[in-house]
Structures are given as C-alpha cells and as structure tokens.
C-alpha cells in the first residue's frame, strides 16, 4: 500500500492519468475473483497517527478480503484541499475519505455539531457523545445526503490558538485576522468573539501565515506541529475552544458495489483501528506540548470564561440552526450551553 507525495501525484497527472479519477475500477484476473481498486484521501501527513493507522487498516482489509478490495491512500492533501476532496467523494472520483464534521457542514449541516465552541470540556466527554446518541444522529444525517458513514469516529483533537502575541483573554483576539476551517460554525464563533476570521484549507495554511494573509490560526497540536507552524507563529495559547473528530465516509455507489461481505470486513476494521488511532493521537498530543515549546513557541493558558461570556447569541443562533433534536442530544452530554 503506497502513499503518494505531491511530486509523484503531479507526475502521474502530467502523464495523463485521467483514469486515476475513475469512479470505480473493477480489475478481473483469471487467477482470482473480481478486485475493486479504490482510493482513500485525507489532509494529514504520511506520519500522522491517522494516516499510519489507515494504511495498516487498508492492508488488513485487502488481506482479509483475499485481495478483492485494494485501496490506495492519498494523504497530505495530494488530491486537493478538504473541500475539493469532498466534491471528489460525492462525484465518485474518490471512494473513501476521513473528514471533520465541520467541513461537511455545507452538505450535511448537522455534521458540524461536534465543533460547537467551548461545548466539550475534554476528549473523553466528546467521544461519549460521538460514540453515543449524538454520533448516531450525525451519521444518519450524513447518510441522508447520499454518503455512507462508517463508525466509530477518529480523533481530530482539541483546538488551540497560535499567534504572534500572547492570547490570554478574549480582548486579545479583538480584530485578530485568524484562519479558520471552511465552516460557517467556526466563522461565526470567531466573529462573535470579535475576531476577523478567514476560511482557508489546511493545505494553504502555512503560506497564508507566512505571507501575513492571516495573523493567527486555530488547530489541534498535531496539525500545528506537522504543518511546521512554529516557524511562522510565536505563541501557542491553550484554549480548548473546540473539538472535532474525523468521520470515515464513503461514496455510496462504490460502497454498494462491494457487497455485504466486503462491507463487513471494512466495518470491522474501522471498529478496530479507530480506537488505536485515538490512543496514538492522545499520546502524541501529550508529547507535542513539550516539543512545540522546544521548537520556540511560548505557551499561555487562556481565560476561557472571558471567551464564553461573549457567546450567548452564538449559542442561541446555532441551537436554532441545528434544531431542537440535535441540540438536545448535544446538551445531554455537555450540559446547558449559553
């Protein structure tokens, strides 16, 4: 199972590999049964816990299906940014994708509910919701939009703020030009806090900070480190302002073509490797606190109360947007918000 770099992918494209984006490839061989050749994408580096566990998972799937399903992995946004990969998945050019709910929001509004600002106090509480009734609700909403969502979710972590100045209270983000994901939920939260948010895909994040299109950004520690943001940001500010997970989503036509037996193998392995990724992610997050300090990022703890005090209208708006069922399930795990 090979992962492609930007260079090798570009070379393949230049060679006229239009077939790389064929929706479903059926390769028949006299020596064995029909084989499905599919593609999986993410925006993480080759070395992230998500990419490494997914490579292992697809190898296990191929082995357990006797070679009937072969999945090539395309990490590091080599197929494009998250928004482009979602389009590819829905069109059938990409078959499997791990994607944060916030970035599915334009297609599946309820999918973003895991990223509500200052909702979850920690990852354990968040996974209680995503492995429970709230996650079940979100998966049904994703499937209602014509995709397949395979549980359980993978960990995308608590999000922190990086900037070129300390961020201790909400007054420190007043007017701050901050990069956020392409999600209305995130844009609205930062506007509510008095900032100037700009949606940018993670594949363009480093250059946007380097060229001062934005002054700050918010992300999980793993994305801060693997994107080398310590080279262009001076401070790491612990806010735990939002949490998110990755959902494993599949193109429905591609999924249906596999049949029940192969589908069951995929489901079983997602259920095996997602908890392993969560453990890896937690360990790496703990290590990165010290590593990012060594890499030159001064660290501060935010006064969360000053941020939450400004979010009353934000919570009221998104309670209405998500609807009473989804919001009620969220507050079942978080307690009353706003």
C-alpha positions in Angstrom: 0.0 0.0 0.0 1.7 3.2 -1.1 1.1 6.7 -0.2 1.8 9.3 -2.8 3.8 12.5 -2.4 2.7 15.8 -4.1 5.6 15.2 -6.6 4.7 11.7 -7.6 1.0 12.6 -7.8 1.8 15.6 -10.1 4.0 13.4 -12.3 1.2 10.8 -12.6 -1.2 13.6 -13.6 1.1 15.1 -16.1 1.4 11.6 -17.7 -2.2 11.7 -18.5 -3.5 9.6 -15.6 -7.1 10.6 -16.0 -8.1 7.1 -15.0 -6.8 7.9 -11.5 -10.1 9.6 -11.0 -12.4 6.9 -12.5 -15.2 6.3 -10.1 -14.9 2.5 -9.6 -12.4 0.2 -11.2 -13.1 -3.5 -11.5 -10.0 -5.5 -12.3 -10.6 -9.1 -13.3 -7.9 -11.7 -13.3 -8.2 -15.4 -14.4 -6.3 -16.3 -11.2 -8.8 -14.8 -8.7 -12.2 -13.2 -8.2 -13.1 -9.6 -9.2 -10.9 -7.0 -7.4 -12.1 -3.5 -6.6 -9.4 -0.8 -6.8 -10.5 2.2 -4.7 -8.9 5.4 -3.4 -8.8 6.9 0.1 -7.8 10.5 0.9 -7.0 12.8 3.9 -5.3 16.1 4.7 -2.8 14.6 7.1 0.9 13.9 6.6 2.4 10.5 6.0 3.5 10.3 9.6 0.3 11.3 11.4 -1.5 8.6 13.5 -4.5 8.8 11.2 -2.5 8.1 8.0 -0.4 5.4 9.6 -3.4 3.5 11.1 -5.4 3.9 7.9 -2.5 2.4 5.9 -2.5 -0.6 8.3 -6.3 -0.8 8.1 -6.4 -1.0 4.3 -3.7 -3.6 4.3 -5.7 -5.7 6.7 -8.9 -5.2 4.6 -7.1 -6.3 1.4 -5.7 -9.4 3.3 -9.0 -10.3 4.8 -10.9 -10.0 1.5 -8.4 -12.2 -0.3 -7.3 -9.3 -2.5 -10.8 -8.4 -3.6 -10.6 -4.8 -2.3 -7.4 -2.9 -2.8 -7.3 0.8 -1.6 -4.6 3.2 -2.5 -4.0 6.0 0.1 -3.6 9.7 -0.8 -2.6 11.6 2.3 -1.2 15.1 2.7 -3.9 16.8 0.5 -2.3 15.4 -2.7 -5.8 15.2 -4.2 -6.5 18.8 -3.2 -7.8 20.5 -0.1 -10.7 19.2 2.0 -13.4 21.0 0.1 -12.1 19.5 -3.2 -11.9 16.0 -1.8 -15.5 16.2 -0.6 -16.5 17.1 -4.1 -14.5 14.2 -5.5 -16.1 11.8 -3.0 -19.6 12.8 -3.8 -18.9 12.5 -7.6 -17.3 9.1 -7.2 -13.7 10.2 -8.1 -12.7 9.4 -4.5 -14.1 6.4 -2.7 -13.2 6.8 1.0 -12.4 10.0 2.9 -11.8 10.8 6.6 -13.3 14.3 7.1 -14.1 16.6 10.0 -17.7 17.2 10.5 -17.2 21.0 10.3 -16.0 20.6 6.7 -19.0 18.5 5.8 -21.3 21.3 7.1 -22.2 22.8 3.7 -23.6 19.4 2.6 -24.6 18.0 6.0 -25.4 20.8 8.4 -25.7 18.6 11.5 -22.2 17.1 10.9 -20.6 20.2 12.3 -22.2 19.9 15.8 -19.1 18.3 17.3 -17.3 21.6 16.7 -19.6 23.9 18.7 -17.4 26.4 20.6 -16.5 25.5 24.2 -19.0 22.7 24.2 -16.9 19.7 25.4 -14.7 20.0 28.4 -12.4 17.2 27.2 -11.9 14.5 24.6 -13.5 11.8 26.8 -16.7 13.7 27.1 -16.7 14.4 23.3 -16.3 10.8 22.4 -19.0 9.9 24.8 -21.3 12.0 22.6 -19.9 10.8 19.2 -20.0 7.1 20.2 -23.4 7.6 21.7 -26.7 9.1 20.5 -25.4 12.3 19.1 -22.9 10.5 16.8 -25.7 8.1 15.7 -27.8 11.1 14.8 -25.0 12.7 12.8 -24.3 9.5 10.9 -27.9 9.2 9.9 -27.8 12.8 8.6 -24.7 12.1 6.6 -26.3 9.1 5.0 -29.5 11.0 4.3 -27.3 13.2 2.0 -26.2 10.2 -0.1 -22.9 9.2 1.6 -22.1 6.3 3.8 -20.6 7.0 7.3 -18.7 4.1 8.9 -18.3 4.3 12.7 -16.6 4.9 15.1 -15.0 8.3 14.6 -11.3 9.0 14.6 -9.8 11.7 16.9 -9.0 15.1 15.5 -8.4 16.7 18.9 -9.0 19.8 20.9 -8.2 23.0 19.1 -5.7 25.7 20.3 -4.8 29.2 19.2 -1.4 30.1 17.7 -0.5 33.8 17.1 2.5 36.2 17.2 1.4 37.5 20.5 0.1 36.1 23.8 -3.6 35.3 23.8 -4.9 35.3 27.4 -8.3 36.8 27.3 -11.0 37.4 24.7 -9.7 41.0 24.4 -6.5 39.6 22.8 -8.5 38.3 19.8 -10.4 41.5 19.1 -9.8 42.3 15.5 -7.4 39.4 15.1 -7.1 38.1 11.5 -7.4 34.4 12.2 -7.5 31.4 9.8 -10.4 29.0 10.4 -11.7 25.9 8.5 -14.2 26.5 5.8 -17.1 26.1 8.2 -19.9 28.6 8.9 -19.9 27.4 12.5 -16.3 28.3 13.0 -16.5 31.6 11.2 -19.5 32.7 13.3 -17.8 31.7 16.6 -14.8 33.9 15.8 -16.9 36.8 14.6 -18.9 36.5 17.9 -15.6 36.8 19.8 -14.7 40.0 17.9 -12.1 38.5 15.5 -11.7 38.7 11.7 -11.9 35.0 10.6 -10.8 33.8 7.2 -11.6 30.3 5.9 -8.6 28.6 4.4 -7.9 25.0 3.7 -5.1 23.4 5.8 -3.1 22.8 2.6 -2.7 26.5 2.2 -2.3 27.4 5.9 1.5 27.8 6.2 1.8 30.1 3.2 -1.1 32.2 4.4 0.6 32.8 7.7 4.0 33.3 6.1 2.6 36.0 3.8 0.5 37.6 6.5 -2.8 37.0 4.8 -3.8 36.0 8.4 -2.1 36.7 11.7 -3.2 33.7 13.7 -4.9 30.3 13.3 -6.5 27.6 15.5 -5.9 23.9 15.2 -5.1 20.7 17.1 -1.5 20.4 18.3 -0.7 17.6 15.7 -1.7 19.9 12.8 0.3 22.8 14.3 3.4 20.7 14.5 3.1 18.7 11.3 2.4 21.9 9.3 5.5 23.4 11.0 3.6 26.4 12.1 6.2 27.0 14.8 8.3 28.5 12.0 5.7 31.3 11.4 3.9 31.6 14.8 5.5 32.7 18.1 2.9 31.7 20.7 0.8 28.6 21.5 -2.3 29.5 23.5 -4.3 26.7 25.2 -8.0 27.5 24.8 -9.6 24.1 24.1 -12.2 26.2 22.3 -13.5 23.4 20.1 -13.1 19.7 19.5 -13.6 17.7 16.3 -13.4 14.2 15.0 -12.9 12.6 11.6 -15.7 10.6 10.2 -15.0 7.8 7.7 -17.2 8.5 4.8 -17.7 6.5 1.6 -19.2 7.1 -1.8 -22.5 5.3 -1.8 -22.3 3.7 -5.3 -18.7 2.5 -4.6 -19.8 1.1 -1.2 -22.9 -0.6 -2.5 -20.8 -2.3 -5.3 -18.7 -4.0 -2.7 -21.4 -6.2 -1.4 -22.3 -7.2 2.2 -19.3 -9.5 2.8 -16.6 -6.9 1.9 -18.5 -4.2 3.6 -18.5 -6.1 6.8 -14.7 -6.5 6.6 -14.3 -2.7 6.2 -16.7 -2.0 9.1 -14.9 -4.5 11.4 -11.5 -2.9 10.6 -12.7 0.6 11.1 -14.0 -0.5 14.5 -10.6 -2.0 15.2 -8.3 0.8 14.0 -10.2 3.9 15.1 -9.6 3.2 18.8 -5.9 2.5 18.0 -5.7 5.9 16.3 -7.3 7.6 19.3 -4.7 6.1 21.6 -1.9 7.2 19.3 -3.3 10.7 18.9 -3.6 11.2 22.7 0.0 10.1 23.3 1.3 12.3 20.5 -0.7 15.3 21.8 0.9 14.9 25.2 4.4 14.7 23.7 3.8 17.8 21.4 3.2 20.2 24.3 6.9 19.9 25.2 8.1 19.5 21.7 6.4 22.7 20.5 8.0 24.6 23.4 11.4 23.3 22.4 10.6 24.5 18.8 10.3 28.0 20.1 6.6 28.5 20.8 5.9 30.4 24.0 2.9 28.9 25.8 0.0 30.6 27.6 -3.3 29.5 29.1 -6.4 31.3 28.0 -9.0 32.6 30.5 -11.9 30.6 28.9 -14.5 32.3 30.9 -13.9 35.6 29.1 -14.5 33.9 25.8 -17.6 32.0 26.8 -19.1 35.2 28.2 -19.5 36.6 24.7 -21.1 33.5 23.1 -24.7 33.8 24.3 -26.0 35.0 20.9 -23.8 32.4 19.2 -25.3 29.5 21.1 -28.9 30.8 20.6 -28.3 31.1 16.8 -26.8 27.6 16.5 -29.4 26.0 18.7 -31.9 27.2 16.1 -29.7 26.2 13.1 -29.1 22.6 14.3 -32.6 22.2 15.6 -34.0 21.0 18.9 -33.3 17.3 18.4 -29.6 17.7 17.6 -29.1 20.5 20.2 -30.9 18.4 22.8 -28.6 15.5 22.1 -25.5 17.7 22.4 -26.6 19.2 25.7 -27.4 15.7 27.0 -23.6 15.2 27.1 -22.3 18.8 27.7 -25.0 20.3 29.9 -26.8 23.6 29.0 -24.8 25.8 26.7 -25.3 29.6 26.8 
